């Protein structure tokens, strides 16, 4: 929880916040496995990677995820 709070407060002060797949899943309501599947199958979203290869989502990625989820919920094929 403190990591998420730190990310939110950093974002408030204008720094480029990066979210882990777990934090992105919590923020968007989309499961971690679904996020990975969408990335692998459709290239959506296209998060950056850390030096160790871990996904790093930013606010634009979260917006894309939310839009994709809304379209799928509305009946569009992924």
PDB file of N, CA, C and O in Angstrom:
ATOM      1  N   UNK A   1       0.829  -1.197   0.000  1.00  0.00           N
ATOM      2  CA  UNK A   1       0.000   0.000   0.000  1.00  0.00           C
ATOM      3  C   UNK A   1       0.867   1.251   0.000  1.00  0.00           C
ATOM      4  O   UNK A   1       0.558   2.215  -0.701  1.00  0.00           O
ATOM      5  N   UNK A   2       1.957   1.250   0.783  1.00  0.00           N
ATOM      6  CA  UNK A   2       2.803   2.438   0.830  1.00  0.00           C
ATOM      7  C   UNK A   2       3.433   2.730  -0.523  1.00  0.00           C
ATOM      8  O   UNK A   2       3.632   3.894  -0.871  1.00  0.00           O
ATOM      9  N   UNK A   3       3.753   1.684  -1.301  1.00  0.00           N
ATOM     10  CA  UNK A   3       4.315   1.901  -2.631  1.00  0.00           C
ATOM     11  C   UNK A   3       3.311   2.601  -3.524  1.00  0.00           C
ATOM     12  O   UNK A   3       3.670   3.520  -4.261  1.00  0.00           O
ATOM     13  N   UNK A   4       2.064   2.182  -3.469  1.00  0.00           N
ATOM     14  CA  UNK A   4       1.023   2.815  -4.277  1.00  0.00           C
ATOM     15  C   UNK A   4       0.838   4.270  -3.854  1.00  0.00           C
ATOM     16  O   UNK A   4       0.678   5.146  -4.704  1.00  0.00           O
ATOM     17  N   UNK A   5       0.860   4.528  -2.563  1.00  0.00           N
ATOM     18  CA  UNK A   5       0.742   5.903  -2.057  1.00  0.00           C
ATOM     19  C   UNK A   5       1.917   6.737  -2.535  1.00  0.00           C
ATOM     20  O   UNK A   5       1.739   7.887  -2.936  1.00  0.00           O
ATOM     21  N   UNK A   6       3.123   6.169  -2.498  1.00  0.00           N
ATOM     22  CA  UNK A   6       4.303   6.878  -2.983  1.00  0.00           C
ATOM     23  C   UNK A   6       4.165   7.205  -4.466  1.00  0.00           C
ATOM     24  O   UNK A   6       4.521   8.303  -4.895  1.00  0.00           O
ATOM     25  N   UNK A   7       3.646   6.252  -5.254  1.00  0.00           N
ATOM     26  CA  UNK A   7       3.472   6.484  -6.684  1.00  0.00           C
ATOM     27  C   UNK A   7       2.463   7.594  -6.935  1.00  0.00           C
ATOM     28  O   UNK A   7       2.678   8.448  -7.794  1.00  0.00           O
ATOM     29  N   UNK A   8       1.376   7.585  -6.197  1.00  0.00           N
ATOM     30  CA  UNK A   8       0.354   8.621  -6.365  1.00  0.00           C
ATOM     31  C   UNK A   8       0.910   9.985  -5.982  1.00  0.00           C
ATOM     32  O   UNK A   8       0.690  10.964  -6.695  1.00  0.00           O
ATOM     33  N   UNK A   9       1.627  10.062  -4.868  1.00  0.00           N
ATOM     34  CA  UNK A   9       2.168  11.350  -4.443  1.00  0.00           C
ATOM     35  C   UNK A   9       3.245  11.834  -5.398  1.00  0.00           C
ATOM     36  O   UNK A   9       3.346  13.037  -5.642  1.00  0.00           O
ATOM     37  N   UNK A  10       4.058  10.928  -5.948  1.00  0.00           N
ATOM     38  CA  UNK A  10       5.051  11.336  -6.929  1.00  0.00           C
ATOM     39  C   UNK A  10       4.367  11.884  -8.168  1.00  0.00           C
ATOM     40  O   UNK A  10       4.812  12.879  -8.740  1.00  0.00           O
ATOM     41  N   UNK A  11       3.277  11.232  -8.587  1.00  0.00           N
ATOM     42  CA  UNK A  11       2.550  11.687  -9.755  1.00  0.00           C
ATOM     43  C   UNK A  11       1.982  13.083  -9.513  1.00  0.00           C
ATOM     44  O   UNK A  11       1.988  13.919 -10.416  1.00  0.00           O
ATOM     45  N   UNK A  12       1.494  13.337  -8.311  1.00  0.00           N
ATOM     46  CA  UNK A  12       0.937  14.637  -7.954  1.00  0.00           C
ATOM     47  C   UNK A  12       1.977  15.737  -8.131  1.00  0.00           C
ATOM     48  O   UNK A  12       1.643  16.857  -8.517  1.00  0.00           O
ATOM     49  N   UNK A  13       3.221  15.419  -7.851  1.00  0.00           N
ATOM     50  CA  UNK A  13       4.283  16.409  -7.955  1.00  0.00           C
ATOM     51  C   UNK A  13       4.949  16.428  -9.326  1.00  0.00           C
ATOM     52  O   UNK A  13       5.949  17.119  -9.523  1.00  0.00           O
ATOM     53  N   UNK A  14       4.402  15.678 -10.267  1.00  0.00           N
ATOM     54  CA  UNK A  14       4.818  15.814 -11.646  1.00  0.00           C
ATOM     55  C   UNK A  14       5.922  14.886 -12.128  1.00  0.00           C
ATOM     56  O   UNK A  14       6.356  15.025 -13.271  1.00  0.00           O
ATOM     57  N   UNK A  15       6.386  13.973 -11.340  1.00  0.00           N
ATOM     58  CA  UNK A  15       7.415  13.072 -11.840  1.00  0.00           C
ATOM     59  C   UNK A  15       6.768  11.973 -12.681  1.00  0.00           C
ATOM     60  O   UNK A  15       5.559  11.752 -12.612  1.00  0.00           O
ATOM     61  N   UNK A  16       7.581  11.301 -13.464  1.00  0.00           N
ATOM     62  CA  UNK A  16       7.081  10.246 -14.335  1.00  0.00           C
ATOM     63  C   UNK A  16       6.956   8.961 -13.530  1.00  0.00           C
ATOM     64  O   UNK A  16       7.945   8.261 -13.313  1.00  0.00           O
ATOM     65  N   UNK A  17       5.762   8.655 -13.094  1.00  0.00           N
ATOM     66  CA  UNK A  17       5.505   7.499 -12.240  1.00  0.00           C
ATOM     67  C   UNK A  17       5.478   6.246 -13.087  1.00  0.00           C
ATOM     68  O   UNK A  17       4.931   6.244 -14.190  1.00  0.00           O
ATOM     69  N   UNK A  18       6.063   5.190 -12.578  1.00  0.00           N
ATOM     70  CA  UNK A  18       6.049   3.874 -13.213  1.00  0.00           C
ATOM     71  C   UNK A  18       5.369   2.909 -12.267  1.00  0.00           C
ATOM     72  O   UNK A  18       5.660   2.887 -11.071  1.00  0.00           O
ATOM     73  N   UNK A  19       4.457   2.108 -12.808  1.00  0.00           N
ATOM     74  CA  UNK A  19       3.693   1.151 -12.021  1.00  0.00           C
ATOM     75  C   UNK A  19       4.136  -0.264 -12.358  1.00  0.00           C
ATOM     76  O   UNK A  19       4.418  -0.567 -13.517  1.00  0.00           O
ATOM     77  N   UNK A  20       4.198  -1.116 -11.373  1.00  0.00           N
ATOM     78  CA  UNK A  20       4.434  -2.533 -11.609  1.00  0.00           C
ATOM     79  C   UNK A  20       3.167  -3.125 -12.213  1.00  0.00           C
ATOM     80  O   UNK A  20       2.123  -2.473 -12.234  1.00  0.00           O
ATOM     81  N   UNK A  21       3.256  -4.351 -12.700  1.00  0.00           N
ATOM     82  CA  UNK A  21       2.066  -5.001 -13.247  1.00  0.00           C
ATOM     83  C   UNK A  21       1.018  -5.168 -12.155  1.00  0.00           C
ATOM     84  O   UNK A  21      -0.179  -5.071 -12.426  1.00  0.00           O
ATOM     85  N   UNK A  22       1.450  -5.416 -10.937  1.00  0.00           N
ATOM     86  CA  UNK A  22       0.513  -5.562  -9.819  1.00  0.00           C
ATOM     87  C   UNK A  22      -0.212  -4.239  -9.544  1.00  0.00           C
ATOM     88  O   UNK A  22      -1.429  -4.218  -9.362  1.00  0.00           O
ATOM     89  N   UNK A  23       0.538  -3.148  -9.516  1.00  0.00           N
ATOM     90  CA  UNK A  23      -0.072  -1.837  -9.271  1.00  0.00           C
ATOM     91  C   UNK A  23      -0.981  -1.430 -10.428  1.00  0.00           C
ATOM     92  O   UNK A  23      -2.036  -0.835 -10.206  1.00  0.00           O
ATOM     93  N   UNK A  24      -0.580  -1.745 -11.658  1.00  0.00           N
ATOM     94  CA  UNK A  24      -1.417  -1.433 -12.818  1.00  0.00           C
ATOM     95  C   UNK A  24      -2.720  -2.229 -12.771  1.00  0.00           C
ATOM     96  O   UNK A  24      -3.785  -1.708 -13.101  1.00  0.00           O
ATOM     97  N   UNK A  25      -2.628  -3.478 -12.364  1.00  0.00           N
ATOM     98  CA  UNK A  25      -3.825  -4.315 -12.243  1.00  0.00           C
ATOM     99  C   UNK A  25      -4.777  -3.739 -11.197  1.00  0.00           C
ATOM    100  O   UNK A  25      -5.985  -3.667 -11.421  1.00  0.00           O
ATOM    101  N   UNK A  26      -4.238  -3.337 -10.080  1.00  0.00           N
ATOM    102  CA  UNK A  26      -5.081  -2.741  -9.027  1.00  0.00           C
ATOM    103  C   UNK A  26      -5.722  -1.445  -9.498  1.00  0.00           C
ATOM    104  O   UNK A  26      -6.900  -1.198  -9.238  1.00  0.00           O
ATOM    105  N   UNK A  27      -4.951  -0.626 -10.185  1.00  0.00           N
ATOM    106  CA  UNK A  27      -5.436   0.683 -10.620  1.00  0.00           C
ATOM    107  C   UNK A  27      -6.504   0.600 -11.698  1.00  0.00           C
ATOM    108  O   UNK A  27      -7.351   1.486 -11.807  1.00  0.00           O
ATOM    109  N   UNK A  28      -6.464  -0.470 -12.500  1.00  0.00           N
ATOM    110  CA  UNK A  28      -7.390  -0.572 -13.627  1.00  0.00           C
ATOM    111  C   UNK A  28      -8.491  -1.607 -13.431  1.00  0.00           C
ATOM    112  O   UNK A  28      -9.497  -1.586 -14.141  1.00  0.00           O
ATOM    113  N   UNK A  29      -8.306  -2.510 -12.476  1.00  0.00           N
ATOM    114  CA  UNK A  29      -9.286  -3.571 -12.273  1.00  0.00           C
ATOM    115  C   UNK A  29      -9.137  -4.726 -13.247  1.00  0.00           C
ATOM    116  O   UNK A  29     -10.001  -5.601 -13.306  1.00  0.00           O
ATOM    117  N   UNK A  30      -8.062  -4.740 -14.007  1.00  0.00           N
ATOM    118  CA  UNK A  30      -7.780  -5.812 -14.958  1.00  0.00           C
ATOM    119  C   UNK A  30      -6.705  -6.699 -14.339  1.00  0.00           C
ATOM    120  O   UNK A  30      -5.708  -6.201 -13.816  1.00  0.00           O
ATOM    121  N   UNK A  31      -6.906  -8.000 -14.397  1.00  0.00           N
ATOM    122  CA  UNK A  31      -5.960  -8.912 -13.737  1.00  0.00           C
ATOM    123  C   UNK A  31      -4.579  -8.834 -14.377  1.00  0.00           C
ATOM    124  O   UNK A  31      -4.424  -8.467 -15.541  1.00  0.00           O
ATOM    125  N   UNK A  32      -3.588  -9.192 -13.574  1.00  0.00           N
ATOM    126  CA  UNK A  32      -2.208  -9.204 -14.055  1.00  0.00           C
ATOM    127  C   UNK A  32      -2.059 -10.133 -15.256  1.00  0.00           C
ATOM    128  O   UNK A  32      -1.386  -9.796 -16.230  1.00  0.00           O
ATOM    129  N   UNK A  33      -2.686 -11.294 -15.183  1.00  0.00           N
ATOM    130  CA  UNK A  33      -2.558 -12.245 -16.290  1.00  0.00           C
ATOM    131  C   UNK A  33      -3.208 -11.709 -17.562  1.00  0.00           C
ATOM    132  O   UNK A  33      -2.689 -11.920 -18.659  1.00  0.00           O
ATOM    133  N   UNK A  34      -4.326 -11.026 -17.427  1.00  0.00           N
ATOM    134  CA  UNK A  34      -4.975 -10.448 -18.610  1.00  0.00           C
ATOM    135  C   UNK A  34      -4.114  -9.337 -19.209  1.00  0.00           C
ATOM    136  O   UNK A  34      -4.020  -9.224 -20.431  1.00  0.00           O
ATOM    137  N   UNK A  35      -3.488  -8.519 -18.368  1.00  0.00           N
ATOM    138  CA  UNK A  35      -2.599  -7.476 -18.882  1.00  0.00           C
ATOM    139  C   UNK A  35      -1.468  -8.095 -19.693  1.00  0.00           C
ATOM    140  O   UNK A  35      -1.139  -7.617 -20.778  1.00  0.00           O
ATOM    141  N   UNK A  36      -0.878  -9.156 -19.164  1.00  0.00           N
ATOM    142  CA  UNK A  36       0.218  -9.831 -19.875  1.00  0.00           C
ATOM    143  C   UNK A  36      -0.282 -10.449 -21.188  1.00  0.00           C
ATOM    144  O   UNK A  36       0.411 -10.410 -22.204  1.00  0.00           O
ATOM    145  N   UNK A  37      -1.482 -11.015 -21.152  1.00  0.00           N
ATOM    146  CA  UNK A  37      -2.047 -11.623 -22.359  1.00  0.00           C
ATOM    147  C   UNK A  37      -2.314 -10.567 -23.419  1.00  0.00           C
ATOM    148  O   UNK A  37      -1.967 -10.764 -24.584  1.00  0.00           O
ATOM    149  N   UNK A  38      -2.921  -9.454 -23.041  1.00  0.00           N
ATOM    150  CA  UNK A  38      -3.182  -8.385 -24.003  1.00  0.00           C
ATOM    151  C   UNK A  38      -1.873  -7.888 -24.617  1.00  0.00           C
ATOM    152  O   UNK A  38      -1.799  -7.643 -25.821  1.00  0.00           O
ATOM    153  N   UNK A  39      -0.869  -7.745 -23.802  1.00  0.00           N
ATOM    154  CA  UNK A  39       0.421  -7.278 -24.321  1.00  0.00           C
ATOM    155  C   UNK A  39       0.996  -8.296 -25.312  1.00  0.00           C
ATOM    156  O   UNK A  39       1.468  -7.920 -26.386  1.00  0.00           O
ATOM    157  N   UNK A  40       0.959  -9.558 -24.959  1.00  0.00           N
ATOM    158  CA  UNK A  40       1.534 -10.605 -25.805  1.00  0.00           C
ATOM    159  C   UNK A  40       0.744 -10.765 -27.111  1.00  0.00           C
ATOM    160  O   UNK A  40       1.337 -10.851 -28.187  1.00  0.00           O
ATOM    161  N   UNK A  41      -0.590 -10.807 -27.019  1.00  0.00           N
ATOM    162  CA  UNK A  41      -1.414 -11.064 -28.206  1.00  0.00           C
ATOM    163  C   UNK A  41      -1.626  -9.842 -29.086  1.00  0.00           C
ATOM    164  O   UNK A  41      -1.582  -9.939 -30.312  1.00  0.00           O
ATOM    165  N   UNK A  42      -1.855  -8.692 -28.459  1.00  0.00           N
ATOM    166  CA  UNK A  42      -2.292  -7.516 -29.207  1.00  0.00           C
ATOM    167  C   UNK A  42      -1.324  -6.339 -29.157  1.00  0.00           C
ATOM    168  O   UNK A  42      -1.517  -5.346 -29.857  1.00  0.00           O
ATOM    169  N   UNK A  43      -0.283  -6.445 -28.331  1.00  0.00           N
ATOM    170  CA  UNK A  43       0.663  -5.334 -28.206  1.00  0.00           C
ATOM    171  C   UNK A  43       0.099  -4.150 -27.454  1.00  0.00           C
ATOM    172  O   UNK A  43       0.607  -3.033 -27.550  1.00  0.00           O
ATOM    173  N   UNK A  44      -0.972  -4.411 -26.693  1.00  0.00           N
ATOM    174  CA  UNK A  44      -1.647  -3.349 -25.929  1.00  0.00           C
ATOM    175  C   UNK A  44      -1.711  -3.756 -24.468  1.00  0.00           C
ATOM    176  O   UNK A  44      -2.236  -4.825 -24.155  1.00  0.00           O
ATOM    177  N   UNK A  45      -1.208  -2.961 -23.593  1.00  0.00           N
ATOM    178  CA  UNK A  45      -0.391  -1.770 -23.800  1.00  0.00           C
ATOM    179  C   UNK A  45       1.032  -2.184 -24.157  1.00  0.00           C
ATOM    180  O   UNK A  45       1.327  -3.369 -24.316  1.00  0.00           O
ATOM    181  N   UNK A  46       1.888  -1.209 -24.278  1.00  0.00           N
ATOM    182  CA  UNK A  46       3.296  -1.482 -24.569  1.00  0.00           C
ATOM    183  C   UNK A  46       4.141  -0.815 -23.476  1.00  0.00           C
ATOM    184  O   UNK A  46       4.750   0.230 -23.707  1.00  0.00           O
ATOM    185  N   UNK A  47       4.174  -1.426 -22.288  1.00  0.00           N
ATOM    186  CA  UNK A  47       4.890  -0.798 -21.181  1.00  0.00           C
ATOM    187  C   UNK A  47       6.397  -0.817 -21.397  1.00  0.00           C
ATOM    188  O   UNK A  47       6.936  -1.650 -22.126  1.00  0.00           O
ATOM    189  N   UNK A  48       7.048   0.120 -20.743  1.00  0.00           N
ATOM    190  CA  UNK A  48       8.501   0.105 -20.747  1.00  0.00           C
ATOM    191  C   UNK A  48       9.001  -1.046 -19.892  1.00  0.00           C
ATOM    192  O   UNK A  48       8.216  -1.754 -19.261  1.00  0.00           O
ATOM    193  N   UNK A  49      10.281  -1.221 -19.879  1.00  0.00           N
ATOM    194  CA  UNK A  49      10.889  -2.283 -19.080  1.00  0.00           C
ATOM    195  C   UNK A  49      11.997  -1.689 -18.224  1.00  0.00           C
ATOM    196  O   UNK A  49      12.693  -0.757 -18.628  1.00  0.00           O
ATOM    197  N   UNK A  50      12.141  -2.258 -17.025  1.00  0.00           N
ATOM    198  CA  UNK A  50      13.237  -1.867 -16.150  1.00  0.00           C
ATOM    199  C   UNK A  50      14.525  -2.508 -16.659  1.00  0.00           C
ATOM    200  O   UNK A  50      14.503  -3.289 -17.611  1.00  0.00           O
ATOM    201  N   UNK A  51      15.628  -2.181 -16.032  1.00  0.00           N
ATOM    202  CA  UNK A  51      16.904  -2.789 -16.396  1.00  0.00           C
ATOM    203  C   UNK A  51      16.884  -4.296 -16.213  1.00  0.00           C
ATOM    204  O   UNK A  51      17.637  -5.017 -16.866  1.00  0.00           O
ATOM    205  N   UNK A  52      16.023  -4.769 -15.324  1.00  0.00           N
ATOM    206  CA  UNK A  52      15.915  -6.205 -15.066  1.00  0.00           C
ATOM    207  C   UNK A  52      14.813  -6.869 -15.885  1.00  0.00           C
ATOM    208  O   UNK A  52      14.562  -8.064 -15.723  1.00  0.00           O
ATOM    209  N   UNK A  53      14.148  -6.111 -16.768  1.00  0.00           N
ATOM    210  CA  UNK A  53      13.144  -6.669 -17.656  1.00  0.00           C
ATOM    211  C   UNK A  53      11.721  -6.649 -17.134  1.00  0.00           C
ATOM    212  O   UNK A  53      10.818  -7.161 -17.795  1.00  0.00           O
ATOM    213  N   UNK A  54      11.502  -6.069 -15.966  1.00  0.00           N
ATOM    214  CA  UNK A  54      10.139  -6.005 -15.420  1.00  0.00           C
ATOM    215  C   UNK A  54       9.337  -4.914 -16.108  1.00  0.00           C
ATOM    216  O   UNK A  54       9.862  -3.856 -16.454  1.00  0.00           O
ATOM    217  N   UNK A  55       8.060  -5.192 -16.298  1.00  0.00           N
ATOM    218  CA  UNK A  55       7.184  -4.215 -16.922  1.00  0.00           C
ATOM    219  C   UNK A  55       7.069  -2.975 -16.041  1.00  0.00           C
ATOM    220  O   UNK A  55       7.020  -3.066 -14.814  1.00  0.00           O
ATOM    221  N   UNK A  56       7.026  -1.809 -16.696  1.00  0.00           N
ATOM    222  CA  UNK A  56       6.848  -0.539 -16.001  1.00  0.00           C
ATOM    223  C   UNK A  56       5.791   0.271 -16.758  1.00  0.00           C
ATOM    224  O   UNK A  56       6.065   0.864 -17.801  1.00  0.00           O
ATOM    225  N   UNK A  57       4.594   0.277 -16.207  1.00  0.00           N
ATOM    226  CA  UNK A  57       3.481   0.991 -16.820  1.00  0.00           C
ATOM    227  C   UNK A  57       3.494   2.442 -16.382  1.00  0.00           C
ATOM    228  O   UNK A  57       3.864   2.749 -15.249  1.00  0.00           O
ATOM    229  N   UNK A  58       3.090   3.342 -17.283  1.00  0.00           N
ATOM    230  CA  UNK A  58       2.940   4.743 -16.908  1.00  0.00           C
ATOM    231  C   UNK A  58       1.464   5.123 -17.016  1.00  0.00           C
ATOM    232  O   UNK A  58       0.621   4.282 -17.331  1.00  0.00           O
ATOM    233  N   UNK A  59       1.161   6.376 -16.758  1.00  0.00           N
ATOM    234  CA  UNK A  59      -0.236   6.816 -16.773  1.00  0.00           C
ATOM    235  C   UNK A  59      -0.884   6.640 -18.147  1.00  0.00           C
ATOM    236  O   UNK A  59      -2.070   6.322 -18.230  1.00  0.00           O
ATOM    237  N   UNK A  60      -0.132   6.838 -19.211  1.00  0.00           N
ATOM    238  CA  UNK A  60      -0.682   6.645 -20.562  1.00  0.00           C
ATOM    239  C   UNK A  60      -1.045   5.178 -20.776  1.00  0.00           C
ATOM    240  O   UNK A  60      -2.075   4.874 -21.378  1.00  0.00           O
ATOM    241  N   UNK A  61      -0.204   4.270 -20.286  1.00  0.00           N
ATOM    242  CA  UNK A  61      -0.519   2.837 -20.388  1.00  0.00           C
ATOM    243  C   UNK A  61      -1.805   2.510 -19.642  1.00  0.00           C
ATOM    244  O   UNK A  61      -2.633   1.743 -20.135  1.00  0.00           O
ATOM    245  N   UNK A  62      -1.975   3.086 -18.462  1.00  0.00           N
ATOM    246  CA  UNK A  62      -3.195   2.836 -17.686  1.00  0.00           C
ATOM    247  C   UNK A  62      -4.422   3.340 -18.433  1.00  0.00           C
ATOM    248  O   UNK A  62      -5.475   2.702 -18.396  1.00  0.00           O
ATOM    249  N   UNK A  63      -4.299   4.472 -19.109  1.00  0.00           N
ATOM    250  CA  UNK A  63      -5.419   5.006 -19.895  1.00  0.00           C
ATOM    251  C   UNK A  63      -5.763   4.061 -21.047  1.00  0.00           C
ATOM    252  O   UNK A  63      -6.939   3.842 -21.337  1.00  0.00           O
ATOM    253  N   UNK A  64      -4.752   3.504 -21.700  1.00  0.00           N
ATOM    254  CA  UNK A  64      -4.978   2.549 -22.793  1.00  0.00           C
ATOM    255  C   UNK A  64      -5.668   1.295 -22.257  1.00  0.00           C
ATOM    256  O   UNK A  64      -6.595   0.777 -22.880  1.00  0.00           O
ATOM    257  N   UNK A  65      -5.217   0.816 -21.111  1.00  0.00           N
ATOM    258  CA  UNK A  65      -5.816  -0.379 -20.498  1.00  0.00           C
ATOM    259  C   UNK A  65      -7.280  -0.130 -20.181  1.00  0.00           C
ATOM    260  O   UNK A  65      -8.133  -0.968 -20.470  1.00  0.00           O
ATOM    261  N   UNK A  66      -7.570   1.011 -19.593  1.00  0.00           N
ATOM    262  CA  UNK A  66      -8.962   1.330 -19.245  1.00  0.00           C
ATOM    263  C   UNK A  66      -9.829   1.426 -20.495  1.00  0.00           C
ATOM    264  O   UNK A  66     -10.972   0.970 -20.491  1.00  0.00           O
ATOM    265  N   UNK A  67      -9.297   2.012 -21.560  1.00  0.00           N
ATOM    266  CA  UNK A  67     -10.057   2.139 -22.812  1.00  0.00           C
ATOM    267  C   UNK A  67     -10.298   0.766 -23.430  1.00  0.00           C
ATOM    268  O   UNK A  67     -11.399   0.477 -23.899  1.00  0.00           O
ATOM    269  N   UNK A  68      -9.276  -0.075 -23.429  1.00  0.00           N
ATOM    270  CA  UNK A  68      -9.414  -1.432 -23.961  1.00  0.00           C
ATOM    271  C   UNK A  68     -10.473  -2.193 -23.169  1.00  0.00           C
ATOM    272  O   UNK A  68     -11.317  -2.873 -23.753  1.00  0.00           O
ATOM    273  N   UNK A  69     -10.433  -2.083 -21.859  1.00  0.00           N
ATOM    274  CA  UNK A  69     -11.404  -2.770 -21.012  1.00  0.00           C
ATOM    275  C   UNK A  69     -12.818  -2.274 -21.300  1.00  0.00           C
ATOM    276  O   UNK A  69     -13.754  -3.072 -21.349  1.00  0.00           O
ATOM    277  N   UNK A  70     -12.983  -0.966 -21.490  1.00  0.00           N
ATOM    278  CA  UNK A  70     -14.307  -0.403 -21.783  1.00  0.00           C
ATOM    279  C   UNK A  70     -14.832  -0.929 -23.118  1.00  0.00           C
ATOM    280  O   UNK A  70     -16.013  -1.255 -23.238  1.00  0.00           O
ATOM    281  N   UNK A  71     -13.969  -1.010 -24.106  1.00  0.00           N
ATOM    282  CA  UNK A  71     -14.384  -1.519 -25.415  1.00  0.00           C
ATOM    283  C   UNK A  71     -14.760  -3.003 -25.349  1.00  0.00           C
ATOM    284  O   UNK A  71     -15.753  -3.425 -25.941  1.00  0.00           O
ATOM    285  N   UNK A  72     -13.970  -3.775 -24.636  1.00  0.00           N
ATOM    286  CA  UNK A  72     -14.274  -5.205 -24.482  1.00  0.00           C
ATOM    287  C   UNK A  72     -15.582  -5.382 -23.722  1.00  0.00           C
ATOM    288  O   UNK A  72     -16.408  -6.219 -24.088  1.00  0.00           O
ATOM    289  N   UNK A  73     -15.772  -4.593 -22.664  1.00  0.00           N
ATOM    290  CA  UNK A  73     -17.015  -4.653 -21.898  1.00  0.00           C
ATOM    291  C   UNK A  73     -18.233  -4.264 -22.740  1.00  0.00           C
ATOM    292  O   UNK A  73     -19.344  -4.734 -22.496  1.00  0.00           O
ATOM    293  N   UNK A  74     -18.006  -3.397 -23.738  1.00  0.00           N
ATOM    294  CA  UNK A  74     -19.087  -2.958 -24.615  1.00  0.00           C
ATOM    295  C   UNK A  74     -19.383  -3.972 -25.724  1.00  0.00           C
ATOM    296  O   UNK A  74     -20.293  -3.771 -26.529  1.00  0.00           O
ATOM    297  N   UNK A  75     -18.609  -5.060 -25.761  1.00  0.00           N
ATOM    298  CA  UNK A  75     -18.881  -6.097 -26.736  1.00  0.00           C
ATOM    299  C   UNK A  75     -17.907  -6.188 -27.894  1.00  0.00           C
ATOM    300  O   UNK A  75     -18.054  -7.057 -28.753  1.00  0.00           O
ATOM    301  N   UNK A  76     -16.935  -5.329 -27.936  1.00  0.00           N
ATOM    302  CA  UNK A  76     -15.932  -5.382 -29.005  1.00  0.00           C
ATOM    303  C   UNK A  76     -15.001  -6.560 -28.756  1.00  0.00           C
ATOM    304  O   UNK A  76     -14.708  -6.898 -27.609  1.00  0.00           O
ATOM    305  N   UNK A  77     -14.546  -7.172 -29.815  1.00  0.00           N
ATOM    306  CA  UNK A  77     -13.537  -8.232 -29.681  1.00  0.00           C
ATOM    307  C   UNK A  77     -12.212  -7.573 -29.331  1.00  0.00           C
ATOM    308  O   UNK A  77     -11.894  -6.483 -29.807  1.00  0.00           O
ATOM    309  N   UNK A  78     -11.455  -8.252 -28.495  1.00  0.00           N
ATOM    310  CA  UNK A  78     -10.159  -7.702 -28.095  1.00  0.00           C
ATOM    311  C   UNK A  78      -9.308  -7.467 -29.324  1.00  0.00           C
ATOM    312  O   UNK A  78      -8.173  -7.005 -29.209  1.00  0.00           O
TER     313      UNK A  78
END
